[in-house]
Amino acid sequence: MGVLYMAILERDRLVAFASGGDAPVAEATEETAAQATEETVAEAAQPEAPATIAAQNAPSGSDGDAQEARKPISVVAISSTAETVDNAVLMRGQTEALRQVEVRAETGGQVISEPLRKGAFVEAGQLLCEIDIGTREASLAEAEARVLEAQINNTAASKLAESGYAAETRAASARATLQSAEAALKAAKKEIERLRVTAPFEGLLETDAAEIGSLLQAGGLCATVIQLDPIKLVGFVPETQVDKVEVGAMAGARLASGLEIGGQVTFLSRSADPTTRTFRVEVTVPNPDLRIRDGQTAEIIVSADGAAAHLLPQSALTLDNEGTLGVRTVVNGNEAGFVPVQVLRDSIDGVWLTGLPETVEVIVEGQEYVIDGVPLAVTYKGAM
């Protein structure tokens, strides 16, 4: 009865109640939808932050790669301080006799002296070859007689000219004849002197002297003499190092036999070899016992002005992208760098390098795996 009463008698209030309760709910729903639409449009209108865009566009593994790139690379380095070392120019060469002469006859004839054998030591002026005098002795006697005759004629002509009994021209002719005879006498004596062929200096015979009974012509070879004390070391220095060599500098050498010798630079060529563009260097070395022979191979070292250099292991050397020789160094405490170097010389303990600062930290292990600016995890070990 109550429900029927409400449905019939209170129908208007019931409809109003039902309408009034739903309207607020509908209005709230429409308001919320409109606000959400406005916020979406506003967010779409605003540009995204660069970091957000990069994070959205980055591949899934890029975060791991970035962390890996920042990871320091482990290397081993040593701290090196420059030392002043004696500089030197190294070259290969050979020994050479100080003098070598082919002694030749100045006149012709038959050899009448016993020959000296090669290897014999001879003194300066010692007889090597003697030539038969032949008719030269008669020529000498004739020259002496002509001089005597010319002297008599000249004396007579001079006295007559002084007394007025002879012309002055006759006296002048007599003097000329005397001078000619004296010149012929000197030539005859000189020809006899040439019969004895002697050593021009002390040394060793490199060849046998001319055999007895052989015929020597003028210019014919009697013997070859070489002087080995002192002896020369001859090498060739490249044009890049020629300015380091000076006449008077001390030098040393090691022969192929192991013998070590020393001397002084006595000659430096001013003209380069047109083929090799090198300059001839001669070092004079004492050789009193004649142990050093002509033509032996030698490694020659010429001392030069000292230079500041670092002694480093040869394995520390590397190349940059342009092919320049150098070493990798630790810079700014924990970053890799590259410094070009020049090799001064090598030794049993390593290589001496120039071009580095006074004090430097050089990477000796792992240098092939780093480039400039790469962060490092450095482990130091004792210097060489």
C-alpha positions in Angstrom: 0.0 0.0 0.0 3.0 2.3 0.8 4.6 1.7 -2.5 1.3 2.2 -4.3 0.8 5.4 -2.4 4.1 6.8 -3.5 3.7 5.8 -7.1 0.2 7.4 -7.4 0.0 10.2 -5.0 3.7 11.3 -4.8 4.5 10.6 -8.4 5.8 14.2 -9.1 8.2 14.2 -6.1 9.4 10.8 -6.9 10.3 11.8 -10.5 11.9 15.0 -9.3 14.0 13.0 -6.8 15.1 10.6 -9.5 16.0 13.4 -11.9 17.8 15.5 -9.2 20.1 12.7 -8.1 21.4 11.8 -11.6 22.0 15.3 -12.9 24.9 16.2 -10.6 26.7 12.9 -11.5 26.4 13.6 -15.2 27.7 17.1 -14.8 30.8 15.9 -12.8 31.5 13.3 -15.4 31.5 15.8 -18.3 33.7 18.3 -16.3 36.3 15.6 -15.6 36.5 14.6 -19.3 36.9 18.2 -20.5 39.7 18.8 -17.9 41.6 15.7 -19.0 41.4 16.7 -22.6 42.8 20.1 -21.9 45.7 18.6 -19.9 46.5 16.2 -22.8 46.6 19.0 -25.3 48.8 21.1 -23.0 51.3 18.3 -22.6 51.4 17.6 -26.3 52.1 21.3 -26.9 55.2 21.3 -24.6 58.6 20.0 -26.1 60.2 17.0 -24.5 63.5 17.4 -22.6 66.6 16.4 -24.7 67.6 13.8 -22.0 64.1 12.3 -22.2 64.2 12.1 -26.0 67.7 10.5 -25.9 66.6 8.0 -23.3 63.5 7.1 -25.4 65.4 6.8 -28.6 68.5 5.0 -27.2 68.8 1.3 -27.8 68.3 -1.0 -24.8 72.1 -1.7 -24.5 73.5 1.9 -24.8 73.6 2.5 -21.0 75.9 -0.4 -20.6 78.2 0.8 -23.4 78.5 4.2 -21.9 79.5 2.7 -18.6 82.1 0.5 -20.4 83.6 3.5 -22.3 84.2 5.3 -19.1 86.0 2.4 -17.5 89.8 3.0 -17.0 92.2 0.8 -18.9 94.9 -0.9 -16.8 98.5 -0.1 -17.8 101.9 -0.4 -16.2 104.2 2.7 -16.2 107.5 3.8 -14.9 108.7 7.2 -13.8 111.9 8.3 -15.7 114.2 11.2 -15.2 116.5 12.4 -18.0 120.3 11.8 -17.7 123.2 13.4 -19.6 124.8 10.8 -21.7 127.7 10.9 -24.1 126.4 11.2 -27.6 128.0 9.2 -30.4 127.7 8.7 -34.1 127.8 5.0 -35.1 128.9 3.9 -38.6 130.3 0.9 -40.3 133.6 1.0 -42.2 136.9 -0.7 -42.6 140.6 -0.3 -41.9 142.8 1.2 -44.5 146.6 1.5 -44.8 147.8 5.0 -44.1 149.8 4.8 -47.3 150.1 2.3 -50.1 152.5 3.0 -53.0 153.4 1.1 -56.1 157.2 1.7 -56.3 158.1 1.9 -60.0 161.4 2.2 -61.9 162.4 5.5 -63.4 164.8 3.9 -65.9 165.0 0.7 -67.8 167.4 -2.2 -67.5 168.0 -5.7 -66.1 167.4 -6.4 -62.4 170.6 -7.6 -60.7 169.4 -7.6 -57.0 167.9 -10.5 -55.1 164.1 -9.9 -54.6 162.5 -9.2 -51.3 159.5 -11.3 -50.6 156.0 -10.0 -49.7 155.4 -9.5 -46.1 158.9 -8.3 -45.4 159.3 -5.2 -43.4 161.4 -2.5 -45.0 162.9 0.8 -43.8 162.7 4.1 -45.6 165.5 4.2 -48.2 166.1 0.4 -48.2 167.0 -1.1 -51.6 164.1 -2.9 -53.3 165.4 -3.3 -56.9 168.8 -2.6 -58.4 169.2 -2.3 -62.2 172.3 -3.1 -64.2 174.4 0.0 -64.9 175.0 -1.0 -68.5 176.6 1.8 -70.6 175.7 4.5 -68.1 179.1 4.4 -66.5 180.7 5.2 -69.9 178.2 8.0 -70.4 179.2 9.5 -67.0 182.9 9.4 -67.9 182.1 11.1 -71.2 180.1 13.8 -69.5 182.9 14.4 -67.0 185.5 14.8 -69.9 183.2 17.2 -71.7 182.9 19.3 -68.6 186.7 19.4 -68.2 187.1 20.5 -71.9 184.5 23.1 -71.5 186.1 24.5 -68.4 189.5 24.9 -70.3 187.8 26.6 -73.3 185.9 28.9 -71.1 189.0 30.0 -69.1 190.9 30.7 -72.3 188.1 32.6 -73.9 187.6 34.7 -70.8 191.3 35.7 -70.7 191.4 36.6 -74.4 188.3 38.6 -74.1 189.7 40.5 -71.2 192.9 41.2 -73.2 191.0 42.3 -76.2 192.2 39.4 -78.4 188.8 37.7 -78.6 185.3 38.9 -79.2 182.9 39.0 -76.3 180.6 36.6 -78.1 183.3 33.9 -78.1 183.6 34.2 -74.3 179.8 33.9 -74.0 179.7 30.9 -76.2 182.4 29.2 -74.1 180.4 29.8 -70.9 177.3 28.3 -72.5 179.2 25.2 -73.6 180.5 24.8 -70.0 177.0 25.1 -68.5 175.7 22.6 -71.0 178.5 20.1 -70.2 177.8 20.5 -66.5 174.1 19.8 -67.0 174.9 16.7 -69.0 177.1 15.5 -66.2 174.3 16.0 -63.6 171.9 14.0 -65.9 174.4 11.2 -66.2 174.8 11.0 -62.4 171.1 11.1 -61.9 170.6 8.3 -64.3 173.0 6.2 -62.3 171.2 7.1 -59.1 167.9 5.8 -60.6 169.4 2.3 -60.9 168.7 1.8 -57.2 164.9 1.7 -56.5 164.4 2.2 -52.7 161.4 2.2 -50.3 159.9 5.7 -50.0 158.9 5.0 -46.3 159.0 2.2 -43.8 156.3 -0.4 -44.2 155.5 -3.9 -45.4 155.9 -5.3 -48.9 152.5 -6.2 -50.2 154.1 -7.9 -53.3 157.4 -9.6 -54.1 160.0 -7.3 -55.5 161.0 -7.7 -59.1 162.8 -11.0 -59.7 166.5 -11.0 -60.5 167.2 -11.2 -64.2 163.9 -9.6 -65.1 163.8 -6.6 -67.4 162.3 -3.5 -66.0 161.2 -0.7 -68.3 160.8 2.9 -67.2 157.6 2.9 -65.2 157.7 -0.9 -64.5 156.6 -2.1 -61.1 159.3 -3.0 -58.7 157.2 -3.6 -55.5 154.2 -2.4 -53.5 154.8 -1.0 -50.1 152.1 -0.3 -47.5 152.3 1.6 -44.2 150.2 0.2 -41.4 151.5 2.3 -38.4 149.5 4.3 -37.9 146.4 2.9 -39.7 143.2 4.6 -40.8 139.6 3.7 -40.0 137.4 4.8 -42.9 133.6 5.1 -42.5 130.8 7.1 -44.1 128.4 9.2 -42.0 124.9 10.2 -43.3 124.1 13.8 -44.0 121.6 13.8 -41.1 124.5 13.2 -38.6 127.4 14.8 -40.3 127.1 18.0 -38.1 127.7 15.9 -35.0 131.2 14.8 -36.2 134.2 17.1 -35.8 137.9 16.8 -36.7 139.8 16.0 -33.5 137.0 14.2 -31.9 137.8 10.9 -30.1 136.6 7.7 -31.8 136.7 4.0 -31.1 136.0 0.9 -33.1 135.4 -2.8 -32.7 136.8 -5.0 -35.5 135.2 -8.2 -36.7 137.8 -10.2 -34.8 136.6 -8.5 -31.5 139.6 -6.3 -31.1 138.7 -2.9 -29.7 140.8 0.1 -30.8 140.7 3.9 -30.3 141.9 7.0 -32.2 141.1 10.5 -33.3 139.2 11.9 -36.3 141.7 13.4 -38.7 139.6 13.9 -41.8 135.9 14.8 -42.5 135.0 15.2 -46.2 133.4 18.4 -47.3 131.9 16.7 -50.4 129.2 14.0 -50.2 129.3 10.8 -52.2 127.0 11.5 -55.2 125.4 8.1 -55.0 124.9 7.5 -51.2 124.9 11.1 -50.0 127.3 10.2 -47.2 130.5 11.9 -46.1 133.9 10.1 -45.7 135.3 10.1 -42.2 138.9 9.0 -41.4 140.1 8.0 -37.9 143.9 7.6 -37.3 144.7 4.7 -34.9 148.2 3.7 -33.6 149.3 0.3 -34.7 152.8 -0.3 -33.5 152.6 -4.1 -33.4 150.9 -4.2 -36.8 148.0 -6.3 -35.4 145.5 -4.4 -37.4 145.4 -5.3 -41.1 144.3 -3.4 -44.1 140.7 -4.0 -45.1 139.2 -5.3 -41.8 135.5 -4.6 -41.1 135.0 -2.2 -38.2 132.1 -0.7 -36.3 133.1 2.9 -35.7 131.8 5.2 -32.9 132.7 8.9 -33.0 132.0 10.8 -29.8 129.8 13.9 -30.0 128.4 16.5 -27.5 126.4 15.0 -24.6 122.6 15.0 -24.6 119.8 14.6 -22.1 118.1 11.3 -22.7 115.9 8.6 -21.0 116.9 5.0 -20.7 113.7 3.0 -21.5 112.9 -0.6 -22.5 112.7 -1.0 -26.3 109.3 -2.5 -25.9 107.9 0.9 -24.8 108.3 2.2 -28.3 105.2 2.5 -30.4 103.7 4.3 -33.4 100.9 6.8 -33.6 98.3 6.9 -36.4 100.7 8.8 -38.7 103.5 6.3 -38.2 105.6 8.6 -35.9 107.9 6.8 -33.5 107.3 7.6 -29.8 106.1 6.5 -26.4 102.8 6.6 -24.6 102.9 8.7 -21.4 100.6 9.3 -18.4 99.3 12.9 -18.4 97.0 14.7 -16.0 97.5 11.9 -13.5 95.3 9.3 -15.2 95.1 10.0 -19.0 97.1 8.6 -21.9 99.2 10.8 -24.1 101.8 10.4 -26.9 105.3 12.0 -27.2 107.5 11.6 -30.4 111.1 10.5 -29.6 114.4 10.0 -31.3 116.6 7.0 -30.6 120.0 8.3 -29.5 121.5 4.8 -29.2 120.7 1.4 -27.9 122.4 -0.6 -25.1 122.1 -3.9 -23.3 119.8 -2.3 -20.7 117.5 -0.6 -23.3 117.4 2.4 -25.6 118.4 6.0 -24.9 115.7 8.3 -26.2 115.6 12.1 -26.6 112.6 14.4 -27.1 111.0 13.7 -23.7 110.5 16.1 -20.8 113.0 16.2 -17.9 110.7 13.9 -15.9 108.1 11.7 -17.5 105.8 8.8 -16.7 106.1 6.3 -19.6 103.7 3.4 -20.2 105.7 0.2 -20.6 102.9 -2.3 -20.7 99.5 -1.8 -22.3 100.5 1.2 -24.5 99.2 -0.5 -27.6 95.7 -0.5 -26.2 95.3 3.2 -25.4 95.0 6.4 -27.4 95.3 10.1 -26.4 92.8 11.1 -23.6 91.8 7.5 -22.6 91.4 7.2 -18.8 93.9 4.9 -17.2 94.3 2.7 -14.1 98.1 3.0 -13.7 100.3 0.6 -11.8 103.8 1.9 -11.3 106.9 -0.2 -11.1 110.5 0.7 -10.4 112.5 2.6 -12.9 115.2 0.9 -15.1 
